[in-house]
Amino acid sequence: MTTSHSHTFTAEALDGTSLETLLVALAPLDPLPARADAMRERVLAIARRPTRDQAQNLTIAAAAGRWERVAPKVEMKVLQDSPACKTVLYRFEPGGVLPAHHHRGEEECIVLEGEAQTSGVHVRRGDYHLAFENTDHSEVCSPTGAVLYVRHSRHPAVSSP
């Protein structure tokens, strides 16, 4: 390969043993703390995610995963995300509100703890709520706090003939 300075470099400039010796002798550079944290989180997320070849089931311990703030006083933890659906937990602090939204596909919800209100319906622990595909959903609020299991269908249902 020729550079703009008319020097010619070839891959054979160092033999393999000399190159390996030099590379091993290099002192590693630590990434900046924020970058190191991001890299660690990415590697751990990949390591925790089983492939179909590794497991027939997926189990996520209650303490595992990461809660992300999605609205004031509302956090979400993704349990499963596939092309067909997304399954999450929503954790509401007292007074938490999720804004109104539209559903392209169906959304199933089971109240695991506490109580919530949506679309004029008051749901409590153990209650099931289904928002049909292609509908608008009013805001979801919880005056007392709640944990909701929600499964979002990615695609509208396919009608069978």
The 8 nearest C-alpha neighbors of each residue, nearest first, counted from 0:
[[1, 8, 7, 9, 2, 6, 10, 5],
 [0, 2, 7, 6, 5, 8, 3, 4],
 [3, 1, 4, 5, 6, 0, 7, 8],
 [2, 4, 5, 1, 6, 7, 0, 8],
 [5, 3, 2, 6, 1, 7, 8, 0],
 [4, 6, 2, 3, 1, 7, 0, 8],
 [7, 5, 4, 1, 2, 8, 3, 0],
 [6, 8, 1, 0, 5, 9, 2, 4],
 [9, 7, 0, 1, 6, 10, 12, 2],
 [8, 10, 11, 12, 0, 7, 1, 13],
 [9, 11, 12, 8, 13, 0, 14, 15],
 [10, 12, 9, 13, 14, 8, 15, 18],
 [13, 11, 10, 9, 14, 8, 18, 15],
 [14, 12, 11, 18, 17, 15, 10, 16],
 [13, 15, 17, 16, 18, 11, 12, 19],
 [14, 16, 18, 17, 19, 13, 11, 20],
 [17, 15, 19, 18, 14, 20, 13, 21],
 [18, 16, 20, 19, 14, 15, 13, 21],
 [17, 19, 15, 21, 20, 16, 13, 22],
 [18, 20, 22, 16, 21, 17, 15, 23],
 [21, 19, 17, 23, 18, 22, 16, 24],
 [22, 20, 24, 18, 19, 23, 17, 25],
 [23, 21, 19, 25, 24, 20, 18, 17],
 [22, 24, 20, 21, 25, 19, 26, 18],
 [23, 25, 21, 22, 20, 26, 19, 27],
 [26, 24, 22, 23, 27, 21, 20, 28],
 [25, 27, 24, 28, 23, 22, 29, 21],
 [28, 26, 25, 29, 24, 30, 23, 22],
 [29, 27, 30, 26, 25, 31, 35, 32],
 [28, 30, 27, 31, 35, 32, 26, 34],
 [31, 29, 35, 34, 32, 28, 33, 36],
 [30, 32, 34, 33, 35, 29, 36, 28],
 [33, 31, 35, 34, 36, 30, 29, 37],
 [34, 32, 36, 35, 31, 37, 30, 38],
 [33, 35, 37, 31, 36, 32, 30, 38],
 [34, 36, 32, 38, 33, 37, 30, 39],
 [37, 35, 39, 33, 34, 38, 40, 32],
 [36, 38, 34, 40, 35, 39, 41, 33],
 [37, 39, 35, 41, 36, 40, 34, 42],
 [40, 38, 36, 42, 41, 37, 35, 43],
 [41, 39, 43, 37, 38, 42, 44, 36],
 [42, 40, 44, 38, 39, 43, 37, 45],
 [41, 43, 45, 39, 44, 40, 46, 38],
 [44, 42, 46, 40, 45, 41, 47, 39],
 [45, 43, 41, 47, 46, 42, 40, 48],
 [46, 44, 42, 48, 43, 47, 41, 49],
 [45, 47, 43, 44, 48, 42, 49, 41],
 [48, 46, 44, 45, 43, 49, 42, 59],
 [47, 49, 45, 46, 44, 50, 43, 57],
 [50, 48, 53, 47, 54, 51, 57, 46],
 [49, 51, 53, 52, 54, 48, 55, 57],
 [50, 52, 53, 54, 55, 49, 56, 57],
 [51, 53, 50, 54, 55, 49, 56, 48],
 [54, 52, 50, 51, 49, 55, 56, 48],
 [55, 53, 56, 51, 52, 49, 50, 57],
 [54, 56, 51, 57, 53, 52, 50, 49],
 [57, 55, 54, 58, 51, 49, 53, 50],
 [56, 58, 59, 55, 54, 49, 48, 79],
 [59, 57, 60, 56, 78, 61, 49, 63],
 [58, 60, 63, 61, 57, 78, 64, 62],
 [59, 61, 63, 62, 58, 64, 57, 78],
 [60, 62, 63, 59, 64, 58, 78, 65],
 [61, 63, 60, 64, 59, 65, 66, 76],
 [64, 62, 60, 61, 59, 65, 66, 76],
 [65, 63, 76, 62, 66, 59, 77, 78],
 [64, 66, 76, 67, 63, 77, 75, 62],
 [65, 67, 76, 75, 74, 68, 64, 77],
 [68, 66, 74, 75, 69, 76, 65, 73],
 [67, 69, 74, 70, 73, 75, 66, 71],
 [70, 68, 74, 73, 67, 75, 71, 97],
 [71, 69, 73, 68, 72, 97, 96, 74],
 [70, 72, 73, 95, 96, 69, 68, 74],
 [71, 73, 95, 92, 91, 70, 74, 94],
 [74, 72, 91, 70, 95, 71, 90, 68],
 [75, 73, 68, 90, 67, 69, 89, 66],
 [74, 76, 89, 67, 66, 88, 90, 68],
 [77, 75, 66, 88, 87, 65, 78, 67],
 [78, 76, 87, 79, 86, 75, 88, 80],
 [77, 79, 87, 86, 76, 80, 88, 59],
 [80, 78, 86, 85, 77, 81, 87, 84],
 [79, 81, 85, 84, 86, 78, 82, 77],
 [82, 80, 83, 84, 85, 79, 153, 86],
 [81, 83, 84, 153, 80, 85, 154, 152],
 [84, 82, 153, 81, 152, 154, 85, 80],
 [85, 83, 152, 153, 81, 151, 82, 80],
 [84, 86, 80, 151, 79, 150, 81, 87],
 [85, 87, 150, 79, 78, 149, 77, 151],
 [88, 86, 77, 78, 149, 76, 148, 150],
 [87, 89, 148, 76, 147, 75, 149, 90],
 [90, 88, 75, 147, 146, 74, 91, 87],
 [89, 91, 146, 74, 73, 145, 75, 88],
 [92, 90, 73, 144, 145, 95, 72, 146],
 [91, 93, 144, 72, 95, 94, 73, 90],
 [94, 92, 144, 143, 142, 95, 141, 91],
 [93, 95, 142, 141, 92, 96, 143, 140],
 [96, 94, 72, 91, 92, 73, 141, 93],
 [97, 95, 140, 139, 98, 94, 141, 138],
 [96, 98, 139, 138, 70, 140, 99, 95],
 [99, 97, 138, 96, 100, 139, 137, 70],
 [98, 100, 138, 137, 136, 97, 139, 101],
 [99, 101, 136, 135, 98, 137, 102, 138],
 [100, 102, 135, 136, 134, 103, 133, 99],
 [103, 101, 133, 134, 104, 132, 135, 105],
 [102, 104, 133, 132, 155, 101, 154, 105],
 [105, 103, 132, 155, 152, 154, 102, 153],
 [104, 106, 132, 131, 152, 130, 151, 102],
 [107, 105, 151, 130, 150, 129, 152, 104],
 [106, 108, 129, 150, 149, 128, 130, 105],
 [107, 109, 149, 128, 148, 127, 129, 147],
 [110, 108, 127, 148, 126, 147, 111, 125],
 [109, 111, 147, 124, 125, 126, 112, 123],
 [112, 110, 124, 146, 147, 125, 109, 148],
 [113, 111, 146, 145, 124, 110, 114, 147],
 [114, 112, 145, 124, 144, 123, 146, 143],
 [113, 115, 123, 145, 122, 141, 124, 144],
 [116, 114, 141, 122, 140, 121, 123, 145],
 [115, 117, 121, 140, 120, 139, 122, 141],
 [116, 118, 139, 120, 119, 137, 138, 121],
 [117, 119, 137, 120, 136, 116, 138, 139],
 [118, 120, 117, 116, 121, 137, 139, 122],
 [121, 119, 117, 118, 116, 122, 115, 128],
 [120, 122, 116, 115, 117, 119, 123, 114],
 [123, 121, 115, 114, 126, 116, 120, 110],
 [122, 124, 114, 126, 110, 113, 125, 115],
 [123, 125, 110, 112, 111, 126, 113, 114],
 [124, 126, 110, 111, 123, 109, 127, 112],
 [127, 125, 123, 110, 124, 109, 122, 128],
 [126, 128, 109, 108, 125, 110, 129, 107],
 [127, 129, 108, 107, 109, 126, 130, 122],
 [130, 128, 107, 106, 131, 108, 127, 105],
 [131, 129, 106, 105, 107, 132, 128, 134],
 [132, 130, 105, 134, 129, 133, 106, 104],
 [131, 133, 104, 105, 103, 102, 134, 155],
 [132, 134, 103, 102, 104, 131, 101, 135],
 [135, 133, 102, 132, 101, 131, 136, 130],
 [134, 136, 101, 100, 102, 137, 133, 99],
 [137, 135, 100, 99, 101, 134, 138, 118],
 [136, 138, 99, 118, 117, 139, 135, 100],
 [137, 139, 99, 98, 97, 117, 140, 136],
 [140, 138, 117, 97, 96, 116, 137, 98],
 [139, 141, 96, 116, 115, 95, 97, 138],
 [142, 140, 115, 144, 143, 94, 95, 93],
 [141, 143, 94, 93, 144, 140, 95, 115],
 [144, 142, 93, 141, 94, 113, 114, 145],
 [145, 143, 93, 92, 91, 141, 113, 142],
 [146, 144, 113, 91, 112, 114, 90, 141],
 [145, 147, 90, 112, 111, 89, 91, 110],
 [148, 146, 110, 89, 88, 111, 109, 149],
 [147, 149, 88, 109, 108, 87, 110, 89],
 [150, 148, 108, 87, 107, 86, 147, 88],
 [149, 151, 86, 107, 106, 85, 87, 152],
 [152, 150, 106, 85, 84, 86, 153, 105],
 [151, 153, 84, 104, 105, 154, 106, 83],
 [154, 152, 84, 83, 104, 151, 82, 155],
 [155, 153, 104, 152, 156, 103, 83, 84],
 [154, 156, 104, 132, 103, 157, 105, 153],
 [157, 155, 154, 158, 104, 132, 105, 152],
 [158, 156, 159, 155, 154, 160, 104, 132],
 [159, 157, 156, 160, 155, 154, 132, 104],
 [158, 160, 157, 156, 155, 154, 132, 104],
 [159, 158, 157, 156, 155, 154, 132, 104]]
